[in-house]
Amino acid sequence: MYRTFFRGGDYVDSAAAPALSDNVWAVVNLEILDGGDAYQSLMATLQPVH
């Protein structure tokens, strides 16, 4: 399972590795990270600032 983050903060999950484009910011392999510290740090950087 992959999570593709786009510039602007939106993301989509997909079973297959996504094609890269200019608006892709990061691709995370969720099976490898399994919700670990690196994934949590990435998610924290994408949280909106209030």
N, CA, C and O of each residue as an XYZ file, in Angstrom:
200
protein
N       0.855     -1.171      0.000
C       0.000      0.000      0.000
C       0.900      1.232      0.000
O       1.864      1.313      0.761
N       0.575      2.170     -0.851
C       1.334      3.410     -0.968
C       0.440      4.596     -0.653
O      -0.747      4.596     -0.980
N       1.009      5.596     -0.024
C       0.308      6.865      0.189
C       1.097      7.919     -0.574
O       2.282      8.127     -0.313
N       0.438      8.583     -1.516
C       1.058      9.623     -2.329
C       0.585     10.974     -1.830
O      -0.613     11.255     -1.802
N       1.543     11.814     -1.433
C       1.246     13.168     -0.972
C       1.494     14.138     -2.116
O       2.495     14.047     -2.827
N       0.570     15.057     -2.274
C       0.679     16.056     -3.324
C       0.995     17.409     -2.716
O       0.690     17.667     -1.551
N       1.602     18.263     -3.506
C       1.854     19.629     -3.046
C       0.513     20.227     -2.645
O      -0.464     20.111     -3.384
N       0.461     20.851     -1.507
C      -0.791     21.375     -0.995
C      -1.364     20.525      0.125
O      -2.287     20.956      0.816
N      -0.821     19.301      0.321
C      -1.213     18.491      1.459
C      -2.199     17.370      1.205
O      -2.392     16.525      2.080
N      -2.831     17.329      0.038
C      -3.758     16.232     -0.249
C      -2.973     14.937     -0.427
O      -1.795     14.966     -0.781
N      -3.624     13.805     -0.183
C      -2.976     12.527     -0.414
C      -3.995     11.488     -0.851
O      -5.195     11.630     -0.613
N      -3.492     10.434     -1.499
C      -4.320      9.300     -1.897
C      -3.568      8.018     -1.567
O      -2.337      7.986     -1.585
N      -4.314      6.968     -1.268
C      -3.741      5.651     -1.027
C      -3.985      4.784     -2.250
O      -5.028      4.887     -2.895
N      -3.013      3.923     -2.567
C      -3.173      3.022     -3.705
C      -2.404      1.735     -3.444
O      -1.431      1.722     -2.691
N      -2.851      0.656     -4.073
C      -2.187     -0.632     -3.920
C      -0.910     -0.701     -4.755
O       0.073     -1.315     -4.340
N      -0.926     -0.079     -5.919
C       0.237     -0.097     -6.812
C       1.051      1.179     -6.644
O       0.523      2.227     -6.271
N       2.348      1.073     -6.926
C       3.206      2.257     -6.868
C       2.699      3.284     -7.875
O       2.434      2.940     -9.026
N       2.563      4.536     -7.456
C       2.003      5.560     -8.336
C       3.025      6.079     -9.345
O       4.235      5.970     -9.144
N       2.511      6.638    -10.421
C       3.365      7.344    -11.376
C       3.702      8.704    -10.775
O       2.845      9.354    -10.178
N       4.931      9.125    -10.933
C       5.342     10.421    -10.397
C       5.003     11.532    -11.378
O       5.026     11.342    -12.594
N       4.689     12.687    -10.825
C       4.413     13.867    -11.635
C       4.927     15.086    -10.882
O       5.399     14.969     -9.752
N       4.835     16.256    -11.508
C       5.358     17.480    -10.898
C       4.639     17.873     -9.614
O       5.204     18.585     -8.785
N       3.401     17.420     -9.440
C       2.664     17.819     -8.243
C       2.782     16.814     -7.092
O       2.165     17.011     -6.045
N       3.561     15.744     -7.267
C       3.782     14.767     -6.196
C       4.904     15.262     -5.304
O       5.990     15.599     -5.777
N       4.627     15.303     -3.996
C       5.621     15.763     -3.030
C       6.370     14.587     -2.426
O       7.585     14.661     -2.240
N       5.658     13.486     -2.110
C       6.289     12.319     -1.498
C       5.435     11.086     -1.745
O       4.215     11.172     -1.892
N       6.105      9.931     -1.787
C       5.420      8.643     -1.859
C       5.926      7.814     -0.686
O       7.131      7.627     -0.523
N       5.000      7.320      0.127
C       5.352      6.559      1.324
C       4.837      5.135      1.164
O       3.655      4.919      0.897
N       5.736      4.165      1.330
C       5.339      2.763      1.327
C       4.860      2.431      2.732
O       5.672      2.280      3.645
N       3.563      2.318      2.910
C       2.980      2.129      4.235
C       3.315      0.775      4.838
O       3.341      0.644      6.062
N       3.571     -0.234      4.018
C       3.921     -1.548      4.544
C       5.287     -1.526      5.211
O       5.496     -2.214      6.210
N       6.216     -0.751      4.678
C       7.551     -0.657      5.275
C       7.500      0.184      6.536
O       8.042     -0.203      7.571
N       6.853      1.327      6.452
C       6.823      2.224      7.613
C       5.919      1.720      8.718
O       6.216      1.901      9.899
N       4.817      1.087      8.344
C       3.895      0.518      9.320
C       3.519      1.501     10.410
O       3.373      1.127     11.574
N       3.360      2.771     10.026
C       2.937      3.778     10.999
C       4.008      4.154     11.999
O       3.681      4.630     13.087
N       5.277      3.958     11.671
C       6.369      4.228     12.607
C       6.672      5.706     12.780
O       5.933      6.566     12.301
N       7.770      5.989     13.470
C       8.149      7.356     13.811
C       8.355      8.237     12.581
O       7.950      9.400     12.581
N       8.978      7.700     11.535
C       9.224      8.509     10.337
C       7.903      8.938      9.704
O       7.764     10.076      9.255
N       6.947      8.035      9.669
C       5.640      8.365      9.101
C       4.938      9.410      9.957
O       4.345     10.348      9.424
N       4.998      9.260     11.272
C       4.360     10.226     12.168
C       4.998     11.609     12.016
O       4.295     12.619     12.055
N       6.313     11.664     11.845
C       6.998     12.947     11.640
C       6.557     13.594     10.338
O       6.333     14.803     10.286
N       6.431     12.796      9.289
C       5.966     13.324      8.008
C       4.557     13.874      8.147
O       4.266     14.967      7.660
N       3.687     13.132      8.801
C       2.311     13.590      8.975
C       2.263     14.890      9.772
O       1.435     15.755      9.485
N       3.129     15.041     10.759
C       3.152     16.261     11.573
C       3.532     17.473     10.730
O       3.026     18.570     10.968
N       4.415     17.293      9.749
C       4.810     18.420      8.906
C       3.685     18.836      7.975
O       3.672     19.967      7.491
N       2.736     17.937      7.715
C       1.647     18.239      6.796
C       0.411     18.788      7.498
O      -0.562     19.149      6.836
N       0.431     18.856      8.819
C      -0.717     19.377      9.556
C      -0.837     20.879      9.321
O       0.172     21.584      9.325
N      -2.048     21.377      9.117
C      -2.231     22.815      8.908
C      -1.834     23.614     10.147
O      -2.036     23.177     11.280
N      -1.275     24.772      9.910
C      -0.896     25.670     11.001
C      -2.077     26.581     11.283
O      -2.617     27.208     10.372
N      -2.475     26.652     12.540
C      -3.621     27.495     12.924
C      -3.144     28.705     13.668
O      -3.953     29.538     14.077
